Amino acid sequence: MPVIHVYEPALCCSSGVCGPDLDQALVRFTADVDHLKGLGADITRHNLASDPAEFAENGNVRSFLQVAGSAGLPLTAVDGVTVVTGTYPTRVQLLGYAGLGSAVAAPAGVAQLGLSETGDGGCGPAGCCQEPR
């Protein structure tokens, strides 16, 4: 399984629910990481404030910081290759990086209906926003 490392800027906490302002992107990302870990993914977060040695010991991350500075964080690496910078990856991206892309399933009790777009940009021959013909 691929190894994912996320190098984050200096944060007072990793959850996003500390301090005066709620960081919704960080809250979502924390939930996404917990979800992947529950699926067995090898994903680790590194906070610049509490884990600076990880930043200094990794040549790619160190070089990135010399060019972009901490304002360029977060940086996500998969098996040592930088895949995302400046923003947190989505759950779908993380699942793909972890090799778990097919592990996306509906929550318990939710039926999969198998619906898909018709290819004409709408939900049927006339499209969603047009009057039936």
C-alpha positions as CSV (number, residue, x, y, z in Angstrom):
1,M,0.0,0.0,0.0
2,P,1.3,3.5,-0.8
3,V,2.6,5.7,2.0
4,I,1.0,9.1,2.3
5,H,2.6,12.0,4.2
6,V,0.9,15.4,4.7
7,Y,3.2,18.2,5.8
8,E,1.0,21.0,7.3
9,P,1.8,24.5,8.4
10,A,2.2,25.3,12.1
11,L,-1.2,24.6,13.6
12,C,-2.3,24.8,17.2
13,C,-4.3,21.6,16.7
14,S,-4.8,19.2,13.8
15,S,-8.6,19.1,14.1
16,G,-9.4,22.6,13.0
17,V,-11.7,23.2,15.9
18,C,-9.4,25.1,18.1
19,G,-9.0,28.9,18.3
20,P,-11.5,31.6,17.6
21,D,-12.3,30.6,13.9
22,L,-13.4,27.2,12.7
23,D,-11.4,26.0,9.7
24,Q,-13.9,23.9,7.8
25,A,-11.3,22.6,5.3
26,L,-9.2,21.3,8.2
27,V,-12.2,19.7,9.9
28,R,-13.1,17.9,6.6
29,F,-9.6,16.8,6.0
30,T,-9.3,15.4,9.6
31,A,-12.4,13.4,9.0
32,D,-11.1,12.2,5.6
33,V,-7.8,11.1,7.2
34,D,-9.7,9.2,10.0
35,H,-11.8,7.5,7.3
36,L,-8.8,6.4,5.3
37,K,-7.0,5.1,8.5
38,G,-10.2,3.1,9.2
39,L,-9.8,1.5,5.8
40,G,-6.1,0.6,6.6
41,A,-4.4,3.4,4.7
42,D,-0.9,4.4,5.6
43,I,-1.3,8.1,6.1
44,T,0.7,10.4,8.5
45,R,0.3,14.1,9.2
46,H,3.3,16.3,10.2
47,N,2.7,19.7,11.8
48,L,5.5,22.2,11.3
49,A,5.1,23.5,14.9
50,S,5.2,20.1,16.6
51,D,7.2,18.0,14.2
52,P,9.8,20.3,12.6
53,A,12.4,17.4,12.3
54,E,10.3,15.7,9.7
55,F,10.4,18.8,7.6
56,A,14.1,19.2,8.0
57,E,15.0,15.5,7.4
58,N,13.0,15.2,4.1
59,G,15.0,16.8,1.2
60,N,12.0,17.4,-1.0
61,V,10.0,19.1,1.7
62,R,13.0,21.1,2.8
63,S,13.6,22.3,-0.8
64,F,9.9,23.1,-1.2
65,L,10.0,25.3,2.0
66,Q,13.1,27.1,0.7
67,V,11.2,28.1,-2.4
68,A,7.6,28.5,-1.4
69,G,7.9,29.0,2.4
70,S,5.4,27.8,4.9
71,A,2.7,29.7,3.0
72,G,2.9,26.9,0.3
73,L,1.8,24.3,2.8
74,P,0.2,21.8,3.1
75,L,2.2,19.5,1.0
76,T,1.0,16.0,0.3
77,A,3.5,13.3,-0.8
78,V,2.8,9.7,-1.9
79,D,5.8,7.3,-1.7
80,G,8.0,10.4,-1.6
81,V,6.5,12.1,-4.7
82,T,4.8,15.5,-4.2
83,V,1.2,15.2,-5.4
84,V,-0.6,18.3,-3.9
85,T,0.6,21.6,-2.5
86,G,-1.2,24.6,-1.2
87,T,-4.4,22.8,-0.3
88,Y,-5.6,19.7,1.3
89,P,-6.4,16.8,-1.0
90,T,-10.0,15.6,-1.2
91,R,-11.3,12.3,0.2
92,V,-11.5,11.0,-3.4
93,Q,-7.9,12.0,-4.1
94,L,-6.7,10.4,-0.9
95,L,-8.5,7.2,-1.7
96,G,-6.9,7.1,-5.1
97,Y,-3.4,7.9,-3.7
98,A,-3.9,5.1,-1.1
99,G,-5.0,2.6,-3.8
100,L,-8.5,2.4,-2.3
101,G,-10.4,4.2,-5.1
102,S,-12.9,1.3,-5.3
103,A,-13.4,1.5,-1.5
104,V,-15.9,4.3,-1.9
105,A,-19.2,2.9,-0.7
106,A,-22.6,4.3,0.4
107,P,-23.0,4.6,4.1
108,A,-24.9,1.8,5.8
109,G,-28.6,1.9,5.2
110,V,-28.3,4.0,2.0
111,A,-29.4,2.2,-1.2
112,Q,-27.3,2.5,-4.4
113,L,-29.7,3.3,-7.2
114,G,-27.2,3.1,-10.0
115,L,-28.3,6.4,-11.6
116,S,-26.0,8.2,-14.0
117,E,-26.1,11.2,-16.3
118,T,-27.5,10.5,-19.8
119,G,-24.6,12.2,-21.6
120,D,-26.8,15.0,-23.0
121,G,-26.1,17.2,-20.0
122,G,-29.5,16.6,-18.5
123,C,-31.5,14.0,-16.7
124,G,-33.5,12.8,-19.7
125,P,-34.1,13.5,-23.4
126,A,-35.4,17.0,-22.7
127,G,-32.8,17.8,-20.0
128,C,-33.6,18.9,-16.4
129,C,-34.4,22.5,-17.1
130,Q,-36.4,22.1,-20.3
131,E,-40.1,21.5,-20.8
132,P,-40.9,18.0,-22.0
133,R,-41.4,17.9,-25.8
